[in-house]
Amino acid sequence: MIAIIRMKAQERRDMLWEYVVEHAGQLQGRLEHEGRLLFLSQRARHDDVGLFVHVADPDVLAGFIARDLAKIEGLTGCWMISMLKPLFFPLPRDTSGMSRYAITVRTSPPKLEETYESLSRPDVPPGTLMAYLALTCHLYGDCLQFSVLAEDEESLNRYLDESIRTLPGVLHLTVSLIERTKPLVSYDEWSEYSATHPSWDAAHMINQFGSA
């Protein structure tokens, strides 16, 4: 499973970011071969840092949170969001000229599957890229999350207005600018990691991770 662990600091969220970056090797060592740190992200105007983690077993993730993350100095809480049926879309190597956004979708429950299927086949305009999509069900009604890269806010808003808000069942979108992202794994590392789990479909795992 892939999960987003949002770690909150009451005073200085940058301290959490710096801790994870500095101790990434040590934290990965605690997971050993049962999980992989994927990347960090930080939302604008939020006092949390998001750590994306892939684990072989939910109990591994529970232990990692309670044993390691919860003991980081200055951390005041953790919120875990499961990424169900995650899709990661290929991205170019250089996206430095684009801004990243995380969008949460509130849907009418009977339209949830239909909305997910529509988003899984994105028809994005020039200057806009889809990064990932997942069912999350992390709040009542807020059941989907996806990430978009856009060259400017006007391109993003046009895409959301014309292609997403018009989908049957979509009730509301919450858009968060991602201030920064830090990859913690390369595509080659992910390929090697997946090969250590013969009971998993490695090709499917790699396809999920893509190059995002």
Number of C-alpha atoms within 10 A of each C-alpha: 15 23 21 22 21 19 23 20 19 11 11 13 18 13 15 21 19 11 12 18 15 11 11 14 12 11 17 18 13 16 20 10 14 17 23 23 20 21 18 21 21 22 18 13 10 12 16 26 25 23 22 22 22 20 18 16 11 15 10 15 22 12 14 18 17 11 12 13 18 16 11 15 11 15 19 14 13 19 13 17 18 19 22 15 13 20 20 20 19 16 14 8 8 7 13 8 10 16 18 27 22 20 18 24 27 21 23 16 15 9 13 21 13 14 20 20 10 15 20 18 9 13 13 16 13 10 13 19 23 24 20 21 24 22 22 21 17 16 11 9 16 21 19 24 24 23 21 22 23 23 17 14 15 10 17 22 14 12 19 16 12 10 16 19 15 11 16 14 18 17 14 15 17 11 18 17 19 19 13 13 15 13 13 19 13 13 13 10 12 19 15 13 17 20 16 12 13 8 8 12 11 18 12 11 15 19 13 17 21 17 17 18
